[in-house]
Amino acid sequence: MLALTKMSHQEWFLMRMFRQWLKLILYWLYFMALISMRVLLLNWVIVLRMASVVLLCKKILGRHCLLETIL
């Protein structure tokens, strides 16, 4: 605590700027992680919908449908 009182104004300013940059970087990483998680969830929803369409085709046609061969 004594070291904090002995710091010059410039050192204090630099530490404050460093903390703000660190906070900004952490928020940016958190935001990017949220976006990537949302994209992954969206991809899983698309995959599950495609699988349900394939199962529906099988149920209706009783044989392999064209969509299943494409996938």
Order of alpha helices (4+ residues) and beta strands (2+ residues): alpha-alpha-alpha
